[in-house]
Amino acid sequence: MDIVVDQWDEQQRSEGRPGRAEGSPASNIILMGATGCGKSTTGWLLARLLGFGFIDLDQMIEARERKSVNQIFEASGEQHFRQLEVSFIEKLSRVRSHVIALGGGAAENDDSWFLLQKMGTTVWINTPAEEIARRLLANEAELKKRPLLAELLTHKDPETRQKLMGERIKALIGNRVGRYKQARLVVSDTFSTPETTAHLLKEALLREGILSLPQDQRPLDRWRIF
């Protein structure tokens, strides 16, 4: 596993283009990346390690709307769901000391991205499409929660499903990779466990001076205040 720091800002400056919005980030850690890359599990574990609260944006939307993401897509369409993401990110703009796991496309909106950079340190969990496909196909219940992928379960041949799943995830990543690359930290994760990823992320955040925690700080699970 590799962790790259400030890669995008350095590239932008070298090309004579502006980097991120100015301003000191708050103490949140914001995880982004493709659906199925492990943001929710890694995020919860990282929050426990840091003594932070944890917020899963999709779960927050589901709780407030009293519908699953799939149901929102089916009833109102993807565009409506994207509008909900924008609205809920605005609601989180004053949150502090939380790890926030975004949905795969939540950072695409420019206004949301501007807010997210002000809210904390953004982290891209960069997992290969083939590995994400393998994980999701091994857990049908998780796959069914993802409206942009669940339809592929109709293919009965395992090899066909694996191939189509990998292609679909690659396409989604390709459409969003420009935004993902703008993250403050990039974690290249292939076969690591969520526990390993969380521990390495904590080490990187402390090493880079992004976070400074007292030795006696204990984990607090605060996300349910929302």
Beta strands, then each sheet from edge to edge (+ up, - down):
strand 1: 2-5
strand 2: 28-32
strand 3: 53-56
strand 4: 98-101
strand 5: 120-126
strand 6: 185-188
sheet 1: 1+ 6- 5- 2- 4- 3-
end
